């Protein structure tokens, strides 16, 4: 099993969409890439911790590749929006990939370059790629939030 971490706006919908992919065996929502140790949701929402809302996932590489996860990631949000996704505004909603190893970092940077090379407008991908940042699991009530609330899909 391999691990990956992605942030694409509000983590509820991102978690749900990743959890629906064949080969993704576990997901958790949380916070990463900030300065505050053990942040909570209220703190992260102040946009002062430096953390982004992210989804940690475990996947079976024999069923889904990291490149396929990157494809899904870039198709589930607008990676050209800086520090926001739709109505959610703040750096905690930034587009971010936390690479857990050098292969993931290289694959993520290559995918960003590929997308930017194909763009015909000036809106380039603003996704940040960080190395192996510490992941802080969010409060239990955020885990599988959409499933708990009976919502099977949402627009990110």
Backbone as a printed PyTorch tensor [residue, N CA C, xyz], in Angstrom:
tensor([[[  0.8420,  -1.1850,   0.0000],
         [  0.0000,   0.0000,   0.0000],
         [  0.8860,   1.2470,   0.0000]],

        [[  0.4140,   2.2600,  -0.6900],
         [  1.1160,   3.5380,  -0.7630],
         [  0.2080,   4.6230,  -0.1830]],

        [[  0.8020,   5.7570,   0.1540],
         [  0.0650,   6.8950,   0.6970],
         [  0.2170,   8.1000,  -0.2220]],

        [[ -0.7910,   8.9590,  -0.1990],
         [ -0.7640,  10.2080,  -0.9570],
         [ -1.5670,  11.2470,  -0.1820]],

        [[ -1.2580,  12.5280,  -0.3970],
         [ -1.9730,  13.6190,   0.2710],
         [ -2.2510,  14.7160,  -0.7490]],

        [[ -3.5290,  15.1200,  -0.8170],
         [ -3.9600,  16.1540,  -1.7570],
         [ -4.8810,  17.1500,  -1.0650]],

        [[ -4.7920,  18.4090,  -1.4710],
         [ -5.7260,  19.4340,  -1.0290],
         [ -6.3110,  20.1290,  -2.2400]],

        [[ -7.6410,  20.2140,  -2.2870],
         [ -8.3180,  20.7910,  -3.4570],
         [ -9.5590,  21.5650,  -3.0260]],

        [[ -9.4270,  22.3350,  -1.9510],
         [-10.5770,  23.0630,  -1.4280],
         [-11.1200,  22.3740,  -0.1970]],

        [[-12.4030,  22.5220,   0.0480],
         [-13.0440,  21.9060,   1.2100],
         [-12.8160,  20.4000,   1.1860]],

        [[-12.2760,  19.8610,   2.2650],
         [-11.8780,  18.4480,   2.2450],
         [-13.0300,  17.4580,   2.2280]],

        [[-14.2420,  17.8580,   2.5520],
         [-15.3710,  16.9160,   2.5570],
         [-15.6090,  16.3030,   1.1860]],

        [[-15.7520,  17.1420,   0.1740],
         [-16.0170,  16.6560,  -1.1730],
         [-14.8220,  15.9470,  -1.7870]],

        [[-13.6330,  16.4470,  -1.4870],
         [-12.4170,  15.8330,  -2.0140],
         [-12.2760,  14.4160,  -1.4620]],

        [[-12.5180,  14.2610,  -0.1630],
         [-12.4490,  12.9260,   0.4380],
         [-13.4670,  11.9940,  -0.2190]],

        [[-14.6770,  12.4650,  -0.3730],
         [-15.7100,  11.6240,  -0.9650],
         [-15.3000,  11.1670,  -2.3700]],

        [[-14.8340,  12.0810,  -3.1770],
         [-14.4850,  11.7330,  -4.5590],
         [-13.3150,  10.7510,  -4.6160]],

        [[-12.2960,  10.9610,  -3.7960],
         [-11.1920,  10.0010,  -3.7820],
         [-11.6580,   8.6430,  -3.2610]],

        [[-12.5310,   8.6400,  -2.2770],
         [-12.9720,   7.3680,  -1.6930],
         [-13.7580,   6.5100,  -2.6800]],

        [[-14.2570,   7.1220,  -3.7480],
         [-15.0310,   6.3960,  -4.7550],
         [-14.1590,   5.7270,  -5.8160]],

        [[-12.8670,   6.0150,  -5.8190],
         [-11.9710,   5.4560,  -6.8320],
         [-11.5600,   4.0340,  -6.4770]],

        [[-11.6530,   3.1420,  -7.4400],
         [-11.1850,   1.7670,  -7.2380],
         [ -9.6900,   1.8010,  -6.9380]],

        [[ -9.3140,   1.1380,  -5.8830],
         [ -7.9120,   1.1000,  -5.4890],
         [ -7.5860,   1.9980,  -4.3140]],

        [[ -8.4500,   2.9770,  -4.0290],
         [ -8.2740,   3.8010,  -2.8260],
         [ -8.9440,   3.0300,  -1.6930]],

        [[ -8.1460,   2.6140,  -0.7180],
         [ -8.6600,   1.7210,   0.3230],
         [ -8.9710,   2.4270,   1.6340]],

        [[ -8.4520,   3.6450,   1.8190],
         [ -8.7170,   4.3860,   3.0550],
         [ -8.4960,   5.8700,   2.8150]],

        [[ -9.3190,   6.6970,   3.4340],
         [ -9.1450,   8.1490,   3.3610],
         [ -9.3290,   8.7500,   4.7420]],

        [[ -8.6370,   9.8710,   4.9700],
         [ -8.8060,  10.6680,   6.1830],
         [ -8.6530,  12.1250,   5.7870]],

        [[ -9.4660,  12.9840,   6.3820],
         [ -9.2980,  14.4100,   6.1510],
         [ -8.4670,  14.9910,   7.2790]],

        [[ -7.7660,  16.0880,   6.9560],
         [ -6.9310,  16.7150,   7.9620],
         [ -6.2960,  17.9880,   7.4520]],

        [[ -5.1920,  18.3170,   8.0650],
         [ -4.5090,  19.5840,   7.8060],
         [ -3.0280,  19.3040,   7.6000]],

        [[ -2.3980,  20.0860,   6.7080],
         [ -0.9710,  19.9090,   6.4470],
         [ -0.3870,  21.1830,   5.8590]],

        [[  0.9320,  21.2750,   5.9330],
         [  1.7330,  22.3160,   5.2900],
         [  1.7010,  23.6480,   6.0270]],

        [[  1.3500,  23.6300,   7.3050],
         [  1.3480,  24.8580,   8.0910],
         [  2.3500,  24.8160,   9.2210]],

        [[  2.2900,  25.8390,  10.0630],
         [  3.2320,  25.9730,  11.1640],
         [  2.6710,  25.5030,  12.5000]],

        [[  1.3760,  25.5330,  12.6810],
         [  0.7490,  25.2190,  13.9620],
         [  0.7540,  23.7190,  14.2150]],

        [[  1.2320,  23.3130,  15.3820],
         [  1.1960,  21.9030,  15.7730],
         [ -0.2160,  21.5370,  16.2320]],

        [[ -0.6830,  20.3780,  15.8020],
         [ -1.9970,  19.8580,  16.2030],
         [ -3.1260,  20.8820,  16.0510]],

        [[ -3.2890,  21.4480,  14.8590],
         [ -4.3420,  22.4410,  14.6640],
         [ -5.7220,  21.8050,  14.7200]],

        [[ -6.7100,  22.6310,  15.0120],
         [ -8.0900,  22.1660,  14.9430],
         [ -8.8040,  22.9540,  13.8410]],

        [[-10.0050,  22.5150,  13.5230],
         [-10.7530,  23.1160,  12.4220],
         [-10.9710,  24.6180,  12.6230]],

        [[-11.3330,  25.0030,  13.8290],
         [-11.5840,  26.4150,  14.1070],
         [-10.3280,  27.2530,  13.8480]],

        [[ -9.1860,  26.7440,  14.2530],
         [ -7.9290,  27.4690,  14.0270],
         [ -7.5990,  27.5510,  12.5380]],

        [[ -7.7470,  26.4380,  11.8340],
         [ -7.4280,  26.4190,  10.4070],
         [ -8.3390,  27.3730,   9.6380]],

        [[ -9.5920,  27.4750,  10.0520],
         [-10.5500,  28.3740,   9.3900],
         [-10.2070,  29.8500,   9.5550]],

        [[ -9.3510,  30.1900,  10.5040],
         [ -8.9390,  31.5870,  10.6670],
         [ -7.9540,  32.0190,   9.5920]],

        [[ -7.4200,  31.0420,   8.8280],
         [ -6.4350,  31.3010,   7.7800],
         [ -5.1460,  31.8890,   8.3570]],

        [[ -4.8150,  31.5170,   9.5810],
         [ -3.5890,  32.0220,  10.2080],
         [ -2.6010,  30.9150,  10.5680]],

        [[ -2.9710,  29.6590,  10.3870],
         [ -2.1010,  28.5410,  10.7760],
         [ -1.1290,  28.1340,   9.6770]],

        [[ -1.4250,  28.5400,   8.4470],
         [ -0.6210,  28.1130,   7.3090],
         [ -1.0310,  26.7560,   6.7570]],

        [[ -1.9200,  26.0710,   7.4470],
         [ -2.3390,  24.7380,   7.0150],
         [ -3.3710,  24.8090,   5.8970]],

        [[ -3.3720,  23.7660,   5.0860],
         [ -4.3990,  23.5650,   4.0650],
         [ -5.2720,  22.3930,   4.4950]],

        [[ -6.5300,  22.4340,   4.1060],
         [ -7.4030,  21.2770,   4.2850],
         [ -6.9760,  20.2500,   3.2430]],

        [[ -6.6510,  19.0440,   3.6970],
         [ -6.1430,  18.0160,   2.8000],
         [ -6.8120,  16.6740,   3.0550]],

        [[ -6.6050,  15.7800,   2.1060],
         [ -7.0700,  14.4020,   2.2410],
         [ -5.8560,  13.4880,   2.1410]],

        [[ -5.6770,  12.6800,   3.1650],
         [ -4.6680,  11.6200,   3.1590],
         [ -5.3560,  10.3720,   2.6500]],

        [[ -4.6790,   9.6570,   1.7870],
         [ -5.2800,   8.4180,   1.3260],
         [ -4.2490,   7.3120,   1.2110]],

        [[ -4.7450,   6.1030,   1.3960],
         [ -3.9570,   4.8950,   1.1920],
         [ -4.5250,   4.2260,  -0.0440]],

        [[ -3.6240,   3.8180,  -0.9340],
         [ -4.0930,   3.2050,  -2.1660],
         [ -3.2630,   1.9800,  -2.5220]],

        [[ -3.9090,   1.0950,  -3.2590],
         [ -3.2870,  -0.1310,  -3.7300],
         [ -2.7420,   0.1410,  -5.1270]],

        [[ -1.4360,   0.2150,  -5.2160],
         [ -0.7800,   0.5710,  -6.4800],
         [ -1.0310,  -0.4610,  -7.5890]],

        [[ -1.4450,  -1.6720,  -7.2200],
         [ -1.7670,  -2.6660,  -8.2510],
         [ -3.1290,  -2.3880,  -8.8880]],

        [[ -3.9360,  -1.5060,  -8.2420],
         [ -5.2600,  -1.1740,  -8.7710],
         [ -5.3570,   0.2420,  -9.3290]],

        [[ -4.5660,   1.1520,  -8.7740],
         [ -4.5930,   2.5420,  -9.2340],
         [ -3.1920,   3.1330,  -9.0640]],

        [[ -2.7440,   3.8360, -10.0690],
         [ -1.4000,   4.4210, -10.0280],
         [ -1.4510,   5.8390,  -9.4610]],

        [[ -0.3100,   6.3280,  -9.0670],
         [ -0.2340,   7.7090,  -8.5890],
         [ -0.6120,   8.6780,  -9.7080]],

        [[ -0.2280,   8.3500, -10.9300],
         [ -0.5830,   9.1970, -12.0720],
         [ -2.1020,   9.2690, -12.2530]],

        [[ -2.7960,   8.1530, -11.9980],
         [ -4.2590,   8.1580, -12.0720],
         [ -4.8640,   8.9980, -10.9460]],

        [[ -4.2370,   8.9760,  -9.7720],
         [ -4.6880,   9.8370,  -8.6720],
         [ -4.4890,  11.3020,  -9.0290]],

        [[ -3.3590,  11.6110,  -9.6600],
         [ -3.1240,  12.9920, -10.1100],
         [ -4.1730,  13.4230, -11.1340]],

        [[ -4.5020,  12.5370, -12.0560],
         [ -5.5290,  12.8320, -13.0500],
         [ -6.8510,  13.1640, -12.3520]],

        [[ -7.2380,  12.3340, -11.3960],
         [ -8.4870,  12.5730, -10.6540],
         [ -8.4180,  13.8940,  -9.9030]],

        [[ -7.3080,  14.1470,  -9.2380],
         [ -7.1150,  15.3790,  -8.4690],
         [ -7.3210,  16.6110,  -9.3490]],

        [[ -6.6690,  16.6450, -10.4910],
         [ -6.7660,  17.8270, -11.3490],
         [ -8.1200,  17.9430, -12.0390]],

        [[ -8.8880,  16.8710, -12.0680],
         [-10.2220,  16.9270, -12.6530],
         [-11.3240,  17.1850, -11.6340]],

        [[-10.9860,  17.2160, -10.3500],
         [-12.0290,  17.4460,  -9.3400],
         [-12.0360,  18.8780,  -8.8140]],

        [[-11.1200,  19.7170,  -9.2890],
         [-11.1120,  21.1210,  -8.8410],
         [-10.4460,  22.0040,  -9.8880]],

        [[-10.5650,  23.3080,  -9.6860],
         [ -9.9480,  24.2800, -10.5850],
         [ -8.5910,  24.6570, -10.0050]],

        [[ -7.5490,  24.0580, -10.5370],
         [ -6.1930,  24.2600, -10.0190],
         [ -5.5960,  25.6040, -10.4170]],

        [[ -6.3760,  26.4430, -11.1120],
         [ -5.8830,  27.7790, -11.4610],
         [ -6.3600,  28.8360, -10.4670]],

        [[ -7.2070,  28.4530,  -9.5120],
         [ -7.7060,  29.4000,  -8.5120],
         [ -6.7290,  29.4510,  -7.3400]],

        [[ -6.2220,  30.6290,  -7.0510],
         [ -5.2600,  30.8020,  -5.9710],
         [ -5.9920,  30.9910,  -4.6420]],

        [[ -5.6840,  30.1170,  -3.6890],
         [ -6.2260,  30.2170,  -2.3270],
         [ -7.7470,  30.2730,  -2.2730]],

        [[ -8.3700,  29.4370,  -3.0790],
         [ -9.8310,  29.3520,  -3.0580],
         [-10.2940,  28.1960,  -3.9280]],

        [[-11.5140,  27.7780,  -3.6860],
         [-12.2380,  26.8820,  -4.5730],
         [-13.6880,  27.3080,  -4.4730]],

        [[-14.2150,  27.8150,  -5.5710],
         [-15.5990,  28.2890,  -5.5730],
         [-15.8040,  29.3370,  -4.5030]],

        [[-16.8090,  29.1350,  -3.6390],
         [-17.1100,  30.1410,  -2.6210],
         [-16.1780,  30.0830,  -1.4020]],

        [[-15.3490,  29.0480,  -1.3060],
         [-14.4430,  28.9090,  -0.1660],
         [-13.1550,  29.6700,  -0.4450]],

        [[-12.8920,  30.6960,   0.3720],
         [-11.7500,  31.5720,   0.1370],
         [-10.8150,  31.5350,   1.3430]],

        [[ -9.5300,  31.4480,   1.0600],
         [ -8.4920,  31.4420,   2.0890],
         [ -7.4150,  30.4490,   1.7120]],

        [[ -6.2170,  30.6460,   2.2530],
         [ -5.1060,  29.7570,   1.8900],
         [ -5.3380,  28.3230,   2.3500]],

        [[ -6.2430,  28.1160,   3.3110],
         [ -6.5410,  26.7490,   3.7530],
         [ -7.2440,  25.9490,   2.6650]],

        [[ -7.7490,  26.6290,   1.6290],
         [ -8.4290,  25.9590,   0.5240],
         [ -7.5510,  25.8770,  -0.7240]],

        [[ -6.2630,  26.1270,  -0.5720],
         [ -5.3750,  26.1350,  -1.7340],
         [ -5.2320,  24.7420,  -2.3490]],

        [[ -4.8610,  24.7590,  -3.5980],
         [ -4.5750,  23.5270,  -4.3260],
         [ -3.1600,  23.1100,  -3.9610]],

        [[ -3.0350,  21.9070,  -3.3720],
         [ -1.7300,  21.4750,  -2.8700],
         [ -1.5820,  19.9610,  -2.9940]],

        [[ -0.3730,  19.5680,  -3.3060],
         [  0.0000,  18.1560,  -3.3210],
         [  1.1530,  17.9990,  -2.3430]],

        [[  1.0060,  17.0760,  -1.4080],
         [  2.0850,  16.7630,  -0.4740],
         [  2.7300,  15.4780,  -0.9860]],

        [[  3.9150,  15.5970,  -1.5500],
         [  4.6210,  14.4300,  -2.0720],
         [  5.2300,  13.6580,  -0.9070]],

        [[  4.9780,  12.3680,  -0.8710],
         [  5.5290,  11.5420,   0.2050],
         [  6.8840,  10.9500,  -0.1590]],

        [[  7.2840,  11.1100,  -1.4210],
         [  8.6220,  10.6820,  -1.8400],
         [  8.9980,  11.4400,  -3.1170]],

        [[ 10.2190,  11.2430,  -3.5640],
         [ 10.7100,  11.9730,  -4.7460],
         [  9.9690,  11.5750,  -6.0190]],

        [[  9.5540,  10.3280,  -6.1280],
         [  8.8020,   9.9010,  -7.3170],
         [  7.4730,  10.6420,  -7.4200]],

        [[  6.7810,  10.7990,  -6.2880],
         [  5.5170,  11.5480,  -6.2960],
         [  5.7620,  13.0100,  -6.6440]],

        [[  6.8110,  13.5860,  -6.0780],
         [  7.1170,  14.9950,  -6.3650],
         [  7.3830,  15.1880,  -7.8610]],

        [[  8.1950,  14.3250,  -8.4340],
         [  8.5070,  14.4220,  -9.8560],
         [  7.2570,  14.2310, -10.7140]],

        [[  6.4290,  13.2420, -10.3670],
         [  5.1980,  12.9960, -11.1300],
         [  4.2580,  14.1980, -11.0510]],

        [[  4.1270,  14.7950,  -9.8610],
         [  3.2420,  15.9550,  -9.6810],
         [  3.7460,  17.1490, -10.4890]],

        [[  5.0320,  17.4340, -10.4000],
         [  5.5900,  18.5660, -11.1560],
         [  5.4730,  18.3380, -12.6580]],

        [[  5.6920,  17.1010, -13.1110],
         [  5.5370,  16.7890, -14.5370],
         [  4.0970,  16.9870, -14.9910]],

        [[  3.1310,  16.5720, -14.1550],
         [  1.7100,  16.7280, -14.5090],
         [  1.3400,  18.2080, -14.5920]],

        [[  1.8230,  19.0050, -13.6470],
         [  1.5510,  20.4490, -13.6840],
         [  2.1200,  21.0600, -14.9580]],

        [[  3.3590,  20.7160, -15.3000],
         [  3.9680,  21.2380, -16.5260],
         [  3.1900,  20.8010, -17.7610]],

        [[  2.7440,  19.5580, -17.7710],
         [  1.9540,  19.0490, -18.8940],
         [  0.6560,  19.8310, -19.0540]],

        [[ -0.0380,  20.0680, -17.9490],
         [ -1.2990,  20.8230, -17.9960],
         [ -1.0430,  22.2420, -18.4710]],

        [[ -0.0100,  22.8910, -17.9160],
         [  0.3010,  24.2630, -18.3100],
         [  0.6950,  24.3550, -19.7760]],

        [[  1.4180,  23.3660, -20.2780],
         [  1.8200,  23.3610, -21.6900],
         [  0.6200,  23.2360, -22.6190]],

        [[ -0.4550,  22.5920, -22.1610],
         [ -1.6480,  22.3850, -22.9810],
         [ -2.6210,  23.5620, -22.9140]],

        [[ -2.4380,  24.4600, -21.9590],
         [ -3.3760,  25.5790, -21.7820],
         [ -3.2190,  26.5930, -22.9100]],

        [[ -4.3470,  27.1190, -23.3620],
         [ -4.3230,  28.1330, -24.4120],
         [ -4.5440,  29.5330, -23.8420]],

        [[ -4.9110,  29.6140, -22.5650],
         [ -5.1030,  30.9170, -21.9370],
         [ -3.9540,  31.1750, -20.9530]],

        [[ -4.0330,  32.2980, -20.2780],
         [ -2.9700,  32.6870, -19.3430],
         [ -3.1540,  32.1050, -17.9480]],

        [[ -4.2330,  31.3720, -17.7160],
         [ -4.4930,  30.8240, -16.3880],
         [ -3.6880,  29.5530, -16.1760]],

        [[ -2.5990,  29.6990, -15.4770],
         [ -1.7240,  28.5650, -15.2050],
         [ -2.1050,  27.8940, -13.8910]],

        [[ -1.7010,  26.6550, -13.7400],
         [ -1.9190,  25.8920, -12.5190],
         [ -1.1350,  26.5410, -11.3800]],

        [[ -1.8110,  26.7520, -10.2490],
         [ -1.1700,  27.3570,  -9.0750],
         [ -0.9540,  26.3310,  -7.9530]],

        [[ -1.1720,  25.0740,  -8.2600],
         [ -1.0040,  24.0110,  -7.2690],
         [  0.4150,  24.0270,  -6.7180]],

        [[  0.5120,  23.9870,  -5.3990],
         [  1.7940,  23.9420,  -4.7040],
         [  2.1530,  22.4730,  -4.4890]],

        [[  3.4100,  22.1340,  -4.6970],
         [  3.8910,  20.7880,  -4.4050],
         [  4.8940,  20.9000,  -3.2580]],

        [[  4.5660,  20.2770,  -2.1520],
         [  5.4320,  20.2760,  -0.9700],
         [  5.9750,  18.8750,  -0.7420]],

        [[  7.0840,  18.8280,  -0.0410],
         [  7.6650,  17.5380,   0.3430],
         [  7.1430,  17.1130,   1.6910]],

        [[  6.7170,  15.8920,   1.7870],
         [  6.4360,  15.1730,   3.0200],
         [  6.1730,  16.0210,   4.2670]],

        [[  5.1630,  16.8610,   4.2160],
         [  4.7420,  17.6530,   5.3740],
         [  4.0020,  16.7650,   6.3650]],

        [[  4.0290,  17.1500,   7.6100],
         [  3.3140,  16.3970,   8.6340],
         [  1.8090,  16.5580,   8.4270]],

        [[  1.0980,  15.4330,   8.5200],
         [ -0.3520,  15.4140,   8.3780],
         [ -0.9760,  15.3490,   9.7640]],

        [[ -1.9280,  16.2400,  10.0190],
         [ -2.6820,  16.2440,  11.2720],
         [ -4.1130,  15.8540,  10.9610]],

        [[ -4.5600,  14.7590,  11.5190],
         [ -5.9180,  14.2760,  11.2590],
         [ -6.9420,  15.2420,  11.8520]],

        [[ -7.9720,  15.5360,  11.0740],
         [ -9.0500,  16.4250,  11.5310],
         [ -9.9280,  15.7030,  12.5460]],

        [[-10.7510,  16.4740,  13.1910],
         [-11.6770,  15.9650,  14.1900],
         [-12.5730,  14.8870,  13.5880]],

        [[-13.0270,  13.9660,  14.4180],
         [-13.8140,  12.8220,  13.9640],
         [-15.0690,  13.2430,  13.1890]],

        [[-15.7240,  14.3140,  13.6030],
         [-16.9640,  14.6940,  12.9150],
         [-16.7340,  15.1210,  11.4660]],

        [[-15.4860,  15.3980,  11.0790],
         [-15.1780,  15.7370,   9.6850],
         [-14.9150,  14.4950,   8.8320]],

        [[-14.5710,  13.3760,   9.4550],
         [-14.2430,  12.1720,   8.7030],
         [-15.5050,  11.6130,   8.0410]],

        [[-15.4000,  11.3630,   6.7320],
         [-16.5410,  10.8210,   5.9630],
         [-17.7910,  11.6880,   6.1620]],

        [[-17.6020,  12.9790,   6.2420],
         [-18.6740,  13.9200,   6.5740],
         [-19.8720,  13.8010,   5.6400]],

        [[-19.6060,  13.7870,   4.3470],
         [-20.7290,  13.7350,   3.3960],
         [-21.4920,  12.4260,   3.5030]],

        [[-20.7880,  11.3410,   3.7320],
         [-21.4700,  10.0560,   3.9060],
         [-22.3110,  10.0620,   5.1880]],

        [[-21.7890,  10.6290,   6.2510],
         [-22.5310,  10.7010,   7.5130],
         [-23.7990,  11.5360,   7.3660]],

        [[-23.7360,  12.5650,   6.5220],
         [-24.8800,  13.4530,   6.3370],
         [-25.8240,  12.9590,   5.2350]],

        [[-25.4900,  11.8480,   4.6170],
         [-26.3520,  11.2960,   3.5740],
         [-26.2360,  12.0080,   2.2480]],

        [[-25.1550,  12.7010,   2.0560],
         [-24.9360,  13.4210,   0.7930],
         [-23.9560,  12.5950,  -0.0220]],

        [[-24.3580,  12.1660,  -1.1890],
         [-23.5100,  11.2670,  -1.9760],
         [-22.6600,  11.9870,  -3.0130]],

        [[-22.9180,  13.2480,  -3.2410],
         [-22.0730,  13.9820,  -4.1750],
         [-22.1630,  15.4660,  -3.8640]],

        [[-21.1730,  16.1830,  -4.3100],
         [-21.2010,  17.6320,  -4.1290],
         [-20.3410,  18.2690,  -5.1980]],

        [[-20.5330,  19.5220,  -5.3950],
         [-19.7000,  20.2820,  -6.3260],
         [-18.5930,  20.9310,  -5.5190]],

        [[-17.3780,  20.6860,  -5.9160],
         [-16.2430,  21.2810,  -5.2120],
         [-15.9460,  22.6210,  -5.8360]]])
